[in-house]
Amino acid sequence: MEGRETPTRPSRTSPASPRVTPALVKRPRFQTLARFWEGQDVLARWTDGLLYLGIIKKVDSAQETCLVRFEDNSQFSVLWKDIFPPAVPGKEQLCCVCNSQSCTSDNKLVHCGKCKHAYHQECHVPSVPGDTDSPGSSWMCRQCVFAVATKRGGALKKGPYARSMLHMKLSLPYQLKSLEWDPLHLTNKQQCYCYCGGPG
């Protein structure tokens, strides 16, 4: 069928070539300006709200998506908002939400005690209290709280993780007014449809 364009968002493709070696990774000329690149190892949020390890195979800047190949060789298109570069010990970290490392006295970078990702206090939803990045603190980001507190058969009902999850569910994981809806208000560009405050 000539003249017909291939879809930019494949729902699933066949397994790809073997893992890309670091020497063959296509990196942008000015890496500081690019958030994602082909061959980059990332954590991608799946429909169950959990993060899974994958490799970026293709970056679509127009749609703000990446084609990610997961460990089981499946490939799916994932929105940029659902992709997180893994935390590397000893490396200066950027905020997972705004991709910046600039801080102010009332909006510092805090680190999740589980996944080690960095967030500005005001970028994380809900915002992070000021005393959470101290050495004895065990603050966890929203994604990790849901990953730890949700189990097969239902969520935890008691304990610190259950209390953290309850606190997280009091606010939506996105700004409702920032969603870009289609003319019929059926779909939005950010693919955010959950109103319960949970992941997904």
Number of C-alpha atoms within 10 A of each C-alpha: 4 4 5 6 7 7 7 12 14 11 11 12 13 9 12 11 7 7 12 16 8 10 6 9 12 12 14 13 8 7 10 8 8 11 12 24 19 19 21 20 20 21 21 27 21 15 10 11 18 17 19 14 18 24 23 25 20 17 19 16 11 7 12 14 21 26 24 28 27 19 12 9 17 14 23 21 22 20 19 20 15 18 24 21 18 17 18 10 8 6 7 9 20 18 22 22 18 12 13 14 15 11 12 8 7 11 17 20 24 24 24 20 16 14 14 16 21 24 27 25 22 15 16 19 19 18 14 21 13 13 10 17 18 11 7 7 12 12 20 22 23 21 20 20 21 25 17 16 20 18 10 6 6 8 15 17 13 9 9 12 20 18 15 17 24 17 13 21 19 13 16 17 21 17 10 11 6 8 15 14 13 10 8 6 8 8 14 13 12 16 13 17 13 12 14 12 16 19 20 16
